């Protein structure tokens, strides 16, 4: 089983690209639990919600892993939960890193916020490019610090698709 994670700031195309990869390569795709959580609770999240959101994301991921697909595409993983918790609340549960590092990921597609427009969707909160660039940099720093395999994906939508497809095709070859 190969596990690909889409990572990076909001509005950089993670969900769109996850669906594109799934359509092209098959396998299983796991969405963002936090979107389900917000839709279900109909309120802003708090620091106290982060453990439930993270456990929900892990449960979805682990259920998909148990099916042993040839390719598992994760629209997000705990790194996003960790960074959002830090960004929004200045803190995060200490166990997020250990849980994140306990799982194997074959490739992170780290999406740059540049060259694509931010799109409001009722849940997003970083319309400023500088904020999204800081989130991107924090993601990049974490991946480098923890020696995670990654490819930076940038450009317009068509370029992102080409770059991501090439990276996944290489992984699967």
N, C-alpha and C positions, 0 to 999 in steps of 0.2 A: 504494500500500500504506500502510495506517495501522498504526502499531505502538503497542500499549498494554502498559504494564508494571505489574504489581502489586508494590508495595513496602511496606515497613514491618516491624515486629517479628514474631517468631514467634507463632503461635496467634491471629493477627488475621483470618484467613480468606482469605489470598492464594490458596491452592490451590483451596479451595472456590469462591471467587468467579471464579477463572480458568475453572474448569469450567462455572460458571453462564453466564458471558459467552460461552464457546465454544458452549454449547447454544443460546443465544439468537441470537447473531449469526453463528455459523459461523467460517470462517477457519481458521487453524492455531494450535495452542496448544503452547507449549514449557514443559516442566516444569523442576524444580530439579535440576540435575546433581549437586549435593552430596548429595542423598538417594540417588541411584544410587551415587555414590562410597562413601558410608558403608555402604550395603547390600552392595556388592561387596567392600569391604575388611574389613568386620566389626570395626572398631576406631575409636577416637576419632581425629579429625583432628589434625594438627600444623601448625605454621607452614610447614613444608616442603611440605605438601600443597596449600597455597593456590594456587600457580601451576597445578598440574594441575587443580584444581577450577575455577578461573577459565577456563582454556583449554577445558575440557570444556563449560562453560556457553556460552562464545563459539562453539564448534564447533556446538552444538545450535542456537543462535540464528542463526548464519550459514547453516546448512543450511536452516533454515526461511525465512530472508529470500530465499535463492536461488530458492525456489519462487514468490516474488512473490504471496502471497495478498492478497486485498483487505484482510483484517484479520489481523494477527499479534498474538497474546496471549502475553505472557511472564509466567510465574508468578513470575519473579524476573529480575534481571540482576546485573551486576558490582558495583553499589552494595551489594547485600546481602553479597556475598563480601568486599568491602572493609571494611564495617562489622563483620562477624563476625570477620574477621582482627584488626582493631583491638581489638575487645571481648575476644576470647579470648586473643590473643597479644601485644597492645600494639604491633603492627607489621603492615605489609602491603606486598606488592610495590609498588614505586613506579609500575610501568607500568599498574596497574589503572585509575587515573583517566584516563590518556590513551586507553586502549582504550575505556573507557566513553564518553568525550566524543567519540570518533571516530565513534560510531554515532548515528543520528537516532532519537529516540523522540517520538512525537506526543503522548502523554499518559501520565503516571504516576498511577496510582490509589494514593495513599498511605493505607494503612489504619491507623487509630488502634487502640491496644490497649485502649482504654476501652470499657466496656459489653458486653464479651464475656469469657467465662471462658477462662482458660488451660487447655489440654488436653495432658497428657503423651502422647507417642507414641514414646518410646524415643530420639528424636534431639533433642528440645527441651531447653533448659537454663535458661530464664529464667522461672521460675514467679512471680517477684515483679513486680507491676505497675510499680513504680518503674524496674526494669531495662528493661522493655519500653517504658516512656515515654521513657527516655533514648535507646533505639535509634530510636524514632519521631522524636524531636527531632533526632538526628544525621542521619537521612534527610531531614527537612524542611530543616535547615540546608544540607546539601549541594545539594539541589534549588534552593534560593533562591540560594545562592552561584554556582551554575553556570547559572542562568536556565533551568531545566528546566520544561516545562509539567506542572502537577500539579493534582489535585483531592484534597482530604482526604475520606476515606470513614470514617464513624463510625456510631454507633448500634448497635442490635441487629442480628441477622442479616438480618431482613427489610428494615430501613432501609438496610443496606449494599448489599443487592441492588438496591433501588430507586435509590439514589444512583449506583451504578456503572453500571447500565443507562442511566440518563439521561445520564451523562457520555459513555458510548460512543456512544449514539444521536446526541448532539449532534456528536461528532467525525465520525461517518460521514455526517451530513446534508449 
